[in-house]
Amino acid sequence: MNETERGGYRIYWVTWFWLLIITIVEVAIVLVQLPRAFLAASLATLALMKAALIVAYFMHLRYERINFVYTVVTPLFLAVILFFALVPDALNTLRLR
């Protein structure tokens, strides 16, 4: 195995390490009793960080900036649209009870 192949595998190990660290932080945040808004925001942020790592290194998009941005931002955009589409119905259901 030459130097280039070892360097190529090293980046995957570093990526797995950071995914493990982020997962441990997520579990720790859930186990500590925190306010729900902070809990939801921090878990969403950490999930976005994990998604960005996976897309950048395992899908090999770290040098293709526009594809990387589209891959990470498009699901966020769709999630915001779904959130605002479903909140009025959820609020209406809560008022009926």
N, CA, C and O atoms as a MOPAC input file, in Angstrom:
PM7 MOZYME 1SCF
protein

 N      0.85300 1    -1.17600 1     0.00000 1
 C      0.00000 1     0.00000 1     0.00000 1
 C      0.89400 1     1.23200 1     0.00000 1
 O      1.76800 1     1.36900 1     0.85600 1
 N      0.67600 1     2.13000 1    -0.96000 1
 C      1.51500 1     3.32700 1    -1.02100 1
 C      0.94800 1     4.44100 1    -0.14200 1
 O     -0.08600 1     4.28000 1     0.50600 1
 N      1.64500 1     5.56200 1    -0.13900 1
 C      1.27600 1     6.68500 1     0.73800 1
 C     -0.09500 1     7.26300 1     0.40500 1
 O     -0.83000 1     7.66800 1     1.30600 1
 N     -0.44400 1     7.30400 1    -0.86800 1
 C     -1.73200 1     7.86500 1    -1.27900 1
 C     -2.89700 1     7.02700 1    -0.77200 1
 O     -3.90000 1     7.57600 1    -0.31400 1
 N     -2.77800 1     5.71900 1    -0.84700 1
 C     -3.86100 1     4.85700 1    -0.37500 1
 C     -4.04400 1     4.96500 1     1.12500 1
 O     -5.17800 1     4.96500 1     1.60400 1
 N     -2.96000 1     5.05700 1     1.88100 1
 C     -3.09400 1     5.20700 1     3.33200 1
 C     -3.75000 1     6.52600 1     3.69000 1
 O     -4.59500 1     6.57500 1     4.58400 1
 N     -3.37300 1     7.59400 1     3.00400 1
 C     -3.99600 1     8.88800 1     3.25300 1
 C     -5.47100 1     8.87400 1     2.91900 1
 O     -6.26500 1     9.54800 1     3.57700 1
 N     -5.85200 1     8.10800 1     1.89400 1
 C     -7.25800 1     8.00900 1     1.51000 1
 C     -8.08500 1     7.32000 1     2.57000 1
 O     -9.22000 1     7.72000 1     2.83100 1
 N     -7.52900 1     6.28500 1     3.18700 1
 C     -8.25600 1     5.57700 1     4.24600 1
 C     -8.28700 1     6.38800 1     5.53700 1
 O     -9.22800 1     6.27000 1     6.32200 1
 N     -7.28700 1     7.19200 1     5.75600 1
 C     -7.22500 1     7.98300 1     6.99200 1
 C     -8.42100 1     8.94200 1     7.09000 1
 O     -8.99600 1     9.11300 1     8.16500 1
 N     -8.78300 1     9.55200 1     5.99000 1
 C     -9.88600 1    10.51600 1     6.02400 1
 C    -11.20100 1     9.83300 1     6.39200 1
 O    -12.05300 1    10.43600 1     7.04600 1
 N    -11.36900 1     8.57700 1     5.97600 1
 C    -12.58000 1     7.84800 1     6.35400 1
 C    -12.59600 1     7.53600 1     7.84100 1
 O    -13.64500 1     7.62700 1     8.47800 1
 N    -11.45900 1     7.17100 1     8.39800 1
 C    -11.38400 1     6.90700 1     9.84100 1
 C    -11.64700 1     8.17400 1    10.64700 1
 O    -12.33000 1     8.13000 1    11.67000 1
 N    -11.11100 1     9.29000 1    10.19400 1
 C    -11.35700 1    10.56400 1    10.88800 1
 C    -12.84000 1    10.92100 1    10.80500 1
 O    -13.42900 1    11.39000 1    11.77900 1
 N    -13.43600 1    10.69500 1     9.63500 1
 C    -14.86700 1    10.97100 1     9.48000 1
 C    -15.69300 1    10.08500 1    10.39500 1
 O    -16.61600 1    10.57700 1    11.04400 1
 N    -15.39000 1     8.79400 1    10.46900 1
 C    -16.11000 1     7.89300 1    11.38200 1
 C    -15.94500 1     8.33700 1    12.82300 1
 O    -16.88900 1     8.27200 1    13.61100 1
 N    -14.73800 1     8.79100 1    13.17000 1
 C    -14.49100 1     9.26800 1    14.53000 1
 C    -15.39600 1    10.45100 1    14.85700 1
 O    -16.01900 1    10.47700 1    15.91900 1
 N    -15.47600 1    11.43800 1    13.94800 1
 C    -16.31900 1    12.60500 1    14.21700 1
 C    -17.80100 1    12.25300 1    14.22900 1
 O    -18.56800 1    12.84600 1    14.98800 1
 N    -18.21500 1    11.30100 1    13.40200 1
 C    -19.61000 1    10.84400 1    13.46100 1
 C    -19.90400 1    10.19300 1    14.80800 1
 O    -20.98500 1    10.38200 1    15.36600 1
 N    -18.95200 1     9.43000 1    15.33000 1
 C    -19.11200 1     8.81500 1    16.64900 1
 C    -19.18800 1     9.87800 1    17.74100 1
 O    -20.03100 1     9.78800 1    18.63300 1
 N    -18.32100 1    10.87600 1    17.67800 1
 C    -18.32800 1    11.95900 1    18.68000 1
 C    -19.66200 1    12.70800 1    18.63700 1
 O    -20.24100 1    12.99000 1    19.68600 1
 N    -20.15000 1    13.03000 1    17.45700 1
 C    -21.43100 1    13.73900 1    17.34500 1
 C    -22.56800 1    12.88100 1    17.88500 1
 O    -23.47200 1    13.39900 1    18.54000 1
 N    -22.53600 1    11.57500 1    17.62100 1
 C    -23.56500 1    10.68300 1    18.14400 1
 C    -23.52500 1    10.62300 1    19.66700 1
 O    -24.57100 1    10.62400 1    20.31400 1
 N    -22.33500 1    10.57200 1    20.23800 1
 C    -22.20000 1    10.56900 1    21.70200 1
 C    -22.73300 1    11.86900 1    22.28600 1
 O    -23.39200 1    11.85600 1    23.32600 1
 N    -22.45700 1    12.98400 1    21.63400 1
 C    -22.98000 1    14.27500 1    22.10400 1
 C    -24.50600 1    14.28800 1    22.01900 1
 O    -25.17000 1    14.80500 1    22.91800 1
 N    -25.06800 1    13.72600 1    20.94800 1
 C    -26.53200 1    13.65600 1    20.83200 1
 C    -27.14200 1    12.84600 1    21.96200 1
 O    -28.13700 1    13.25800 1    22.55700 1
 N    -26.55700 1    11.70300 1    22.26100 1
 C    -27.07100 1    10.86600 1    23.34500 1
 C    -26.94600 1    11.58900 1    24.68000 1
 O    -27.85800 1    11.52300 1    25.50500 1
 N    -25.83500 1    12.27300 1    24.90200 1
 C    -25.64000 1    13.01000 1    26.15000 1
 C    -26.65600 1    14.13800 1    26.29100 1
 O    -27.17400 1    14.38300 1    27.38000 1
 N    -26.93500 1    14.81600 1    25.19700 1
 C    -27.91400 1    15.90600 1    25.24700 1
 C    -29.30200 1    15.37300 1    25.58500 1
 O    -30.05300 1    16.01000 1    26.32400 1
 N    -29.64000 1    14.21400 1    25.04600 1
 C    -30.95900 1    13.63100 1    25.33000 1
 C    -31.04600 1    13.17700 1    26.78600 1
 O    -32.08800 1    13.33000 1    27.42400 1
 N    -29.95700 1    12.62100 1    27.31100 1
 C    -29.98200 1    12.11600 1    28.68700 1
 C    -30.03100 1    13.22500 1    29.72600 1
 O    -30.58600 1    13.03200 1    30.80800 1
 N    -29.46000 1    14.38100 1    29.41700 1
 C    -29.51500 1    15.52700 1    30.32800 1
 C    -30.87000 1    16.20400 1    30.13300 1
 O    -31.30300 1    16.42100 1    29.00100 1
 N    -31.51000 1    16.52400 1    31.19600 1
 C    -32.82400 1    17.15600 1    31.11300 1
 C    -32.66900 1    18.61700 1    30.70800 1
 O    -32.30600 1    19.46000 1    31.52800 1
 N    -32.94400 1    18.90800 1    29.45000 1
 C    -32.84500 1    20.25700 1    28.91100 1
 C    -34.20900 1    20.71200 1    28.42500 1
 O    -35.08200 1    19.88000 1    28.17700 1
 N    -34.41200 1    22.01600 1    28.28500 1
 C    -35.68000 1    22.49900 1    27.72100 1
 C    -35.90000 1    21.93100 1    26.31600 1
 O    -34.95300 1    21.74700 1    25.55100 1
 N    -37.15700 1    21.66000 1    25.99400 1
 C    -37.47500 1    21.01000 1    24.71700 1
 C    -37.01700 1    21.81500 1    23.50600 1
 O    -36.55000 1    21.23600 1    22.52600 1
 N    -37.14100 1    23.12900 1    23.55600 1
 C    -36.74300 1    23.95100 1    22.40700 1
 C    -35.24000 1    23.82900 1    22.16300 1
 O    -34.80500 1    23.68000 1    21.02200 1
 N    -34.45100 1    23.89400 1    23.23200 1
 C    -33.00200 1    23.75000 1    23.09100 1
 C    -32.64000 1    22.35100 1    22.62900 1
 O    -31.74800 1    22.17700 1    21.79800 1
 N    -33.32700 1    21.36100 1    23.16200 1
 C    -33.08500 1    19.97300 1    22.78300 1
 C    -33.35300 1    19.76700 1    21.29200 1
 O    -32.53500 1    19.17500 1    20.58700 1
 N    -34.49200 1    20.25200 1    20.81700 1
 C    -34.84000 1    20.08900 1    19.40500 1
 C    -33.86600 1    20.83500 1    18.49900 1
 O    -33.44200 1    20.30800 1    17.47000 1
 N    -33.51400 1    22.05000 1    18.87700 1
 C    -32.58900 1    22.83700 1    18.04700 1
 C    -31.20500 1    22.20400 1    18.00000 1
 O    -30.58400 1    22.13900 1    16.93900 1
 N    -30.72400 1    21.73900 1    19.14200 1
 C    -29.38700 1    21.14900 1    19.16200 1
 C    -29.34600 1    19.81500 1    18.42700 1
 O    -28.37200 1    19.52700 1    17.73300 1
 N    -30.38800 1    18.99500 1    18.56600 1
 C    -30.42100 1    17.72600 1    17.84200 1
 C    -30.53100 1    17.94400 1    16.33700 1
 O    -29.92500 1    17.20900 1    15.55800 1
 N    -31.29100 1    18.93600 1    15.92900 1
 C    -31.38900 1    19.23800 1    14.49600 1
 C    -30.05300 1    19.73700 1    13.95300 1
 O    -29.65500 1    19.36700 1    12.84900 1
 N    -29.36900 1    20.56400 1    14.71300 1
 C    -28.05800 1    21.06100 1    14.29400 1
 C    -27.04300 1    19.93300 1    14.19100 1
 O    -26.28100 1    19.86400 1    13.22700 1
 N    -27.03100 1    19.05600 1    15.17700 1
 C    -26.09800 1    17.92900 1    15.14500 1
 C    -26.42400 1    16.96500 1    14.00100 1
 O    -25.51500 1    16.41400 1    13.38000 1
 N    -27.69700 1    16.75900 1    13.72200 1
 C    -28.08000 1    15.90500 1    12.59500 1
 C    -27.63500 1    16.52500 1    11.27300 1
 O    -27.20300 1    15.81400 1    10.36600 1
 N    -27.74000 1    17.83900 1    11.16500 1
 C    -27.26800 1    18.53200 1     9.96800 1
 C    -25.75500 1    18.39900 1     9.82200 1
 O    -25.24600 1    18.22600 1     8.71400 1
 N    -25.04100 1    18.47900 1    10.93700 1
 C    -23.59000 1    18.29300 1    10.89900 1
 C    -23.23200 1    16.88400 1    10.42300 1
 O    -22.32400 1    16.71300 1     9.60900 1
 N    -23.93800 1    15.88900 1    10.92500 1
 C    -23.68300 1    14.51700 1    10.50400 1
 C    -24.00300 1    14.33100 1     9.02300 1
 O    -23.24900 1    13.67700 1     8.30300 1
 N    -25.10100 1    14.89400 1     8.57300 1
 C    -25.46500 1    14.78600 1     7.16300 1
 C    -24.40900 1    15.43600 1     6.27500 1
 O    -24.05900 1    14.90000 1     5.22400 1
 N    -23.90900 1    16.58100 1     6.69700 1
 C    -22.87800 1    17.26700 1     5.91700 1
 C    -21.59000 1    16.44500 1     5.85800 1
 O    -20.95700 1    16.37200 1     4.80500 1
 N    -21.19900 1    15.83400 1     6.95900 1
 C    -20.01300 1    14.97000 1     6.95500 1
 C    -20.18900 1    13.78600 1     6.02000 1
 O    -19.29000 1    13.46500 1     5.24300 1
 N    -21.32900 1    13.14200 1     6.09100 1
 C    -21.58200 1    11.96900 1     5.25300 1
 C    -21.60400 1    12.35300 1     3.78400 1
 O    -21.02100 1    11.66000 1     2.95000 1
 N    -22.26600 1    13.44000 1     3.46500 1
 C    -22.34000 1    13.87300 1     2.07200 1
 C    -20.95700 1    14.27900 1     1.56500 1
 O    -20.58800 1    13.95100 1     0.43800 1
 N    -20.20600 1    14.97700 1     2.37700 1
 C    -18.90400 1    15.46900 1     1.93200 1
 C    -17.89800 1    14.35500 1     1.71200 1
 O    -17.18500 1    14.35800 1     0.70900 1
 N    -17.82700 1    13.40500 1     2.62800 1
 C    -16.75400 1    12.42300 1     2.55200 1
 C    -17.17500 1    11.07500 1     1.99300 1
 O    -16.40400 1    10.47300 1     1.24500 1
 N    -18.35100 1    10.57600 1     2.31600 1
 C    -18.74400 1     9.26700 1     1.81700 1
 C    -19.40900 1     9.34400 1     0.45200 1
 O    -19.38300 1     8.37200 1    -0.30400 1
 N    -20.00400 1    10.48900 1     0.12700 1
 C    -20.57300 1    10.66000 1    -1.20900 1
 C    -19.61200 1    11.42600 1    -2.11200 1
 O    -19.94100 1    11.72700 1    -3.26000 1
 N    -18.42500 1    11.74000 1    -1.59700 1
 C    -17.34400 1    12.37500 1    -2.35500 1
 C    -17.76300 1    13.70500 1    -2.97900 1
 O    -17.44800 1    13.97600 1    -4.13800 1
 N    -18.46500 1    14.52500 1    -2.22100 1
 C    -18.89400 1    15.82600 1    -2.73200 1
 C    -18.17900 1    16.99500 1    -2.06700 1
 O    -18.61600 1    18.13600 1    -2.21100 1
 N    -17.09900 1    16.74500 1    -1.34800 1
 C    -16.45700 1    17.85800 1    -0.64500 1
 C    -15.81500 1    18.85500 1    -1.58800 1
 O    -15.65400 1    20.01700 1    -1.21600 1
 N    -15.44300 1    18.45000 1    -2.79200 1
 C    -14.85700 1    19.38800 1    -3.75200 1
 C    -15.87600 1    19.90300 1    -4.75800 1
 O    -15.57000 1    20.80800 1    -5.53400 1
 N    -17.05800 1    19.35400 1    -4.75900 1
 C    -18.12100 1    19.82000 1    -5.64800 1
 C    -19.08300 1    20.67400 1    -4.81000 1
 O    -20.11100 1    20.18900 1    -4.34000 1
 N    -18.74100 1    21.91100 1    -4.63900 1
 C    -19.44400 1    22.79900 1    -3.70700 1
 C    -20.93300 1    22.92400 1    -3.99900 1
 O    -21.75600 1    22.80400 1    -3.09100 1
 N    -21.28200 1    23.16100 1    -5.24400 1
 C    -22.69500 1    23.40900 1    -5.54500 1
 C    -23.53000 1    22.15300 1    -5.29700 1
 O    -24.63700 1    22.24900 1    -4.76700 1
 N    -23.02400 1    20.98700 1    -5.66800 1
 C    -23.75700 1    19.74600 1    -5.40100 1
 C    -23.85200 1    19.47500 1    -3.90500 1
 O    -24.87000 1    18.98100 1    -3.42200 1
 N    -22.79400 1    19.79800 1    -3.17800 1
 C    -22.78900 1    19.63800 1    -1.72300 1
 C    -23.86200 1    20.51600 1    -1.08400 1
 O    -24.62800 1    20.06000 1    -0.23500 1
 N    -23.90700 1    21.76600 1    -1.49700 1
 C    -24.89600 1    22.70100 1    -0.94000 1
 C    -26.30800 1    22.25100 1    -1.29100 1
 O    -27.19500 1    22.27400 1    -0.43800 1
 N    -26.52300 1    21.84400 1    -2.53000 1
 C    -27.85800 1    21.38400 1    -2.92400 1
 C    -28.27500 1    20.14600 1    -2.14100 1
 O    -29.44000 1    20.00900 1    -1.76600 1
 N    -27.34000 1    19.25500 1    -1.89600 1
 C    -27.66400 1    18.01800 1    -1.19000 1
 C    -28.01500 1    18.27100 1     0.26300 1
 O    -28.85800 1    17.57100 1     0.82300 1
 N    -27.38800 1    19.25500 1     0.88100 1
 C    -27.65300 1    19.53900 1     2.29300 1
 C    -28.81700 1    20.51600 1     2.46300 1
 O    -29.62800 1    20.35200 1     3.37500 1
 N    -28.91100 1    21.51800 1     1.60600 1
 C    -29.90600 1    22.57700 1     1.78600 1
 C    -31.29100 1    22.17100 1     1.28900 1
 O    -32.29200 1    22.58300 1     1.87600 1
 N    -31.37600 1    21.38200 1     0.23300 1
 C    -32.67900 1    21.00400 1    -0.31900 1
 C    -33.56900 1    20.28300 1     0.69800 1
 O    -34.74000 1    20.64300 1     0.82000 1
 N    -33.06700 1    19.28000 1     1.43600 1
 C    -33.93800 1    18.67700 1     2.46000 1
 C    -34.34300 1    19.66800 1     3.55200 1
 O    -35.45600 1    19.58500 1     4.07100 1
 N    -33.46400 1    20.59600 1     3.90600 1
 C    -33.83200 1    21.61200 1     4.90200 1
 C    -34.96300 1    22.50000 1     4.37700 1
 O    -35.90800 1    22.81000 1     5.10300 1
 N    -34.85800 1    22.89600 1     3.13600 1
 C    -35.88500 1    23.72100 1     2.52000 1
 C    -37.22600 1    22.99000 1     2.49100 1
 O    -38.26400 1    23.57400 1     2.80300 1
 N    -37.19900 1    21.72100 1     2.11800 1
 C    -38.43000 1    20.92900 1     2.09900 1
 C    -38.99200 1    20.72100 1     3.50300 1
 O    -40.21000 1    20.71000 1     3.68700 1
 N    -38.11800 1    20.55500 1     4.49200 1
 C    -38.58000 1    20.39700 1     5.86800 1
 C    -39.26200 1    21.66700 1     6.36800 1
 O    -40.26800 1    21.59100 1     7.07400 1
 N    -38.73200 1    22.82300 1     6.01200 1
 C    -39.35800 1    24.08600 1     6.42200 1
 C    -40.72500 1    24.24000 1     5.76700 1
 O    -41.67900 1    24.67400 1     6.41300 1
 N    -40.82600 1    23.88700 1     4.49000 1
 C    -42.11800 1    23.95500 1     3.79600 1
 C    -43.13500 1    23.02200 1     4.46100 1
 O    -44.27600 1    23.41600 1     4.70300 1
 N    -42.72000 1    21.79200 1     4.75500 1
 C    -43.62900 1    20.85300 1     5.42200 1
 C    -44.02000 1    21.34000 1     6.80900 1
 O    -45.17100 1    21.19100 1     7.22000 1
 N    -43.07100 1    21.92000 1     7.52900 1
 C    -43.36800 1    22.43200 1     8.86000 1
 C    -44.46300 1    23.49200 1     8.79900 1
 O    -45.44700 1    23.42200 1     9.53500 1
 N    -44.28500 1    24.46900 1     7.91800 1
 C    -45.27500 1    25.54000 1     7.82900 1
 C    -46.58100 1    25.06900 1     7.20300 1
 O    -47.61800 1    25.70200 1     7.40500 1
 N    -46.55600 1    23.98500 1     6.45500 1
 C    -47.79100 1    23.44500 1     5.89800 1
 C    -48.58600 1    22.67700 1     6.95600 1
 O    -49.81600 1    22.65100 1     6.91000 1
 N    -47.89000 1    22.05600 1     7.90500 1
 C    -48.56800 1    21.21600 1     8.88300 1
 C    -48.87500 1    21.92200 1    10.21100 1
 O    -49.74100 1    21.46500 1    10.95800 1
 N    -48.19200 1    23.00900 1    10.51100 1
 C    -48.41700 1    23.69400 1    11.78800 1
 C    -49.84900 1    24.20200 1    11.92400 1
 O    -50.43700 1    24.01300 1    12.98900 1
 N    -50.44700 1    24.83300 1    10.91600 1
 C    -51.83400 1    25.29500 1    11.10600 1
 C    -52.79600 1    24.15900 1    11.43700 1
 O    -53.68100 1    24.31700 1    12.27700 1
 N    -52.62400 1    23.02200 1    10.78200 1
 C    -53.48600 1    21.87900 1    11.06200 1
 C    -53.24100 1    21.35600 1    12.47300 1
 O    -54.19000 1    20.98800 1    13.16500 1
 N    -52.01400 1    21.32000 1    12.89900 1
 C    -51.69700 1    20.84900 1    14.24700 1
 C    -52.26100 1    21.80100 1    15.29600 1
 O    -52.79400 1    21.36100 1    16.31400 1
 N    -52.14600 1    23.08700 1    15.05200 1
 C    -52.71000 1    24.05700 1    16.00500 1
 C    -54.23400 1    23.95900 1    16.05400 1
 O    -54.83200 1    24.09300 1    17.12100 1
 N    -54.84400 1    23.73200 1    14.92900 1
 C    -56.29000 1    23.57600 1    14.87500 1
 C    -56.71500 1    22.33200 1    15.65100 1
 O    -57.71100 1    22.36300 1    16.37400 1
 N    -55.97300 1    21.24600 1    15.50900 1
 C    -56.28600 1    20.00700 1    16.23000 1
 C    -56.13400 1    20.21700 1    17.74600 1
 O    -56.93400 1    19.70400 1    18.52900 1
 N    -55.11100 1    20.96700 1    18.14800 1
 C    -54.90900 1    21.22400 1    19.57200 1
 C    -56.02900 1    22.08000 1    20.15500 1
 O    -56.40000 1    21.90200 1    21.31600 1
 N    -56.56500 1    22.99300 1    19.37700 1
 C    -57.65000 1    23.85200 1    19.86500 1
 C    -58.95300 1    23.08900 1    20.03300 1
 O    -59.78200 1    23.44400 1    20.87100 1
 N    -59.13400 1    22.04000 1    19.23400 1
 C    -60.38400 1    21.27400 1    19.30000 1
 C    -60.45700 1    20.41800 1    20.55900 1
 O    -61.55500 1    20.04400 1    20.97100 1
 N    -59.36000 1    20.10500 1    21.16500 1
 C    -59.36300 1    19.22200 1    22.34300 1
 C    -59.74700 1    19.94000 1    23.56200 1
 O    -59.79800 1    19.34500 1    24.63800 1

